Amino acid sequence: MDKPSKKQVMFERMSEKKKETKVVRRIVAIIALVLLLIVGVAGFLTYNYVTGALAPVDPDSEKVIEVEVPIGSNLDSIAELLEEKGLIEDARIYKYYVKFNNHSDFQAGTYGLLPSMTLDEITESLKTGKVYREPLFSITVPEGLTLEEIATRSLKKKPIIQLRNLWRV
């Protein structure tokens, strides 16, 4: 009965540990590669989603969409309204865009916006208060006319307007 020597036992244990270490390293490497792949795919998909949300909804559209922004609306309600009307892809991305670019002071009113507008163009329209309304008529008032003379000219131009409504203006 030969008993293995201490040297042989230690050598066998070391070779077993080396095999175990190789297996553990392979498992760690595979897990690291899978995690890296998942992070890469998630980053790519996120980038594409955000890029798509920042682009115009329909770059070729000429259809004017009327949007009514009520007085006292905050960014959340305006973003939701724009998403409902189909002018932006995602309200959340628009809110981040506005906050990141430090835009504020949106004006209430009725706007005529196009799906082909960029987020910057939409934001600038809402900030400057360029309202979409068809004027009933236009009139040039020469300097020095009295209110009654202006009313007379207005009635000649558009007889529908009542004189009392003109006085309110």
DRENGUBA-41928 format. One record per residue (C-alpha): residue in one letter; x, y, z. Coordinates in Angstrom, 3 decimals. Layout:
// residues N
A X Y Z
...
***
This chain:
// residues 169
M 0.000 0.000 0.000
D 1.667 2.959 -1.269
K 0.611 6.153 0.250
P 1.026 9.122 -1.989
S 3.659 11.457 -0.804
K 2.870 14.887 0.498
K 4.407 16.368 -2.598
Q 2.082 14.434 -4.904
V -0.990 15.313 -2.824
M -0.112 19.010 -2.916
F 0.554 18.809 -6.659
E -2.863 17.187 -7.256
R -4.600 19.804 -5.116
M -2.839 22.619 -6.987
S -3.804 21.186 -10.367
E -7.441 20.874 -9.204
K -7.393 24.489 -8.001
K -5.960 25.608 -11.364
K -8.807 23.826 -13.165
E -11.364 25.393 -10.830
T -9.771 28.826 -11.317
K -9.938 28.453 -15.123
V -13.626 27.508 -14.926
V -14.408 30.434 -12.603
R -12.517 32.863 -14.882
R -14.429 31.616 -17.922
I -17.754 32.007 -16.116
V -16.840 35.542 -14.979
A -15.685 36.452 -18.504
I -18.902 35.133 -20.063
I -21.063 37.002 -17.521
A -19.061 40.199 -18.114
L -19.460 39.880 -21.899
V -23.206 39.223 -21.601
L -23.640 42.253 -19.314
L -21.574 44.395 -21.666
L -23.685 43.213 -24.586
I -26.923 43.988 -22.712
V -25.688 47.468 -21.765
G -24.570 48.098 -25.360
V -27.903 47.028 -26.855
A -29.857 49.032 -24.250
G -27.721 52.110 -24.962
F -28.194 51.739 -28.713
L -31.969 51.343 -28.386
T -32.199 54.293 -25.997
Y -30.132 56.462 -28.347
N -32.377 55.574 -31.313
Y -35.539 56.204 -29.299
V -34.400 59.602 -28.054
T -33.078 60.616 -31.485
G -36.404 59.660 -33.032
A -38.307 61.600 -30.384
L -36.206 64.721 -31.019
A -36.836 64.633 -34.776
P -39.990 66.079 -36.375
V -42.934 63.675 -36.285
D -43.622 63.963 -40.034
P -40.941 65.967 -41.870
D -43.008 66.220 -45.081
S -46.330 67.263 -43.544
E -47.861 70.618 -44.399
K -51.000 70.038 -42.327
V -51.556 72.772 -39.739
I -52.690 71.437 -36.382
E -54.430 73.900 -34.110
V -53.338 73.706 -30.482
E -55.056 75.616 -27.668
V -52.724 76.286 -24.726
P -54.862 77.400 -21.788
I -53.811 80.147 -19.396
G -51.848 78.735 -16.468
S -50.636 75.632 -18.312
N -47.419 74.134 -17.036
L -44.791 72.214 -18.977
D -46.351 68.838 -18.150
S -49.770 69.770 -19.521
I -48.305 71.450 -22.616
A -46.142 68.400 -23.380
E -49.123 66.052 -22.956
L -51.230 68.298 -25.204
L -48.559 68.322 -27.925
E -48.259 64.528 -27.730
E -52.060 64.092 -27.966
K -52.161 66.326 -31.042
G -49.378 64.303 -32.703
L -46.816 67.104 -32.808
I -44.214 65.326 -30.668
E -43.378 61.641 -30.199
D -42.959 61.535 -26.425
A -44.028 64.090 -23.822
R -41.363 62.918 -21.375
I -38.532 63.462 -23.887
Y -39.953 66.907 -24.723
K -40.005 67.867 -21.028
Y -36.370 66.788 -20.642
Y -35.471 68.688 -23.823
V -37.116 71.892 -22.566
K -35.519 71.630 -19.123
F -32.088 70.755 -20.543
N -32.198 73.767 -22.880
N -33.505 75.993 -20.072
H -36.667 77.115 -21.891
S -39.538 78.624 -19.943
D -42.237 81.289 -20.124
F -44.637 79.609 -22.525
Q -47.489 81.823 -23.688
A -51.150 80.818 -23.637
G -53.094 81.015 -26.873
T -54.158 79.167 -29.997
Y -51.269 78.046 -32.163
G -51.087 76.607 -35.653
L -48.237 74.099 -35.530
L -46.979 71.647 -38.122
P -45.893 68.030 -37.545
S -42.825 68.902 -39.628
M -41.589 71.384 -36.996
T -38.586 70.508 -34.857
L -38.822 70.614 -31.082
D -36.890 73.874 -31.107
E -39.322 75.474 -33.566
I -42.323 74.308 -31.541
T -40.759 75.594 -28.330
E -39.925 78.977 -29.852
S -43.470 79.336 -31.186
L -44.875 78.622 -27.742
K -42.440 81.040 -26.089
T -42.843 83.974 -28.454
G -46.606 83.686 -28.481
K -46.925 83.630 -32.252
V -50.574 82.778 -32.299
Y -52.371 81.251 -35.232
R -55.503 83.212 -35.934
E -56.971 84.375 -39.154
P -57.599 88.117 -38.954
L -61.159 89.128 -39.680
F -59.881 92.091 -41.646
S -57.057 94.568 -41.609
I -57.312 98.303 -41.507
T -54.739 101.069 -41.622
V -55.502 103.924 -39.306
P -53.963 107.209 -40.379
E -52.588 109.373 -37.663
G -54.951 111.917 -36.157
L -58.292 110.141 -36.755
T -60.843 110.187 -33.997
L -62.497 107.023 -32.693
E -65.685 107.801 -34.585
E -63.788 108.199 -37.863
I -61.994 104.891 -37.231
A -65.376 103.256 -36.523
T -66.818 104.637 -39.750
R -63.894 103.263 -41.779
S -64.177 99.907 -40.026
L -67.883 99.672 -40.774
K -67.204 100.455 -44.437
K -64.561 97.711 -44.536
K -66.545 95.091 -42.605
P -70.201 96.025 -41.988
I -70.755 92.982 -39.735
I -68.945 94.639 -36.856
Q -71.310 96.456 -34.606
L -70.341 99.878 -33.426
R -70.735 98.950 -29.745
N -68.287 96.038 -30.176
L -65.769 98.396 -31.683
W -66.072 100.736 -28.708
R -65.139 97.862 -26.375
V -61.864 97.385 -28.189
***
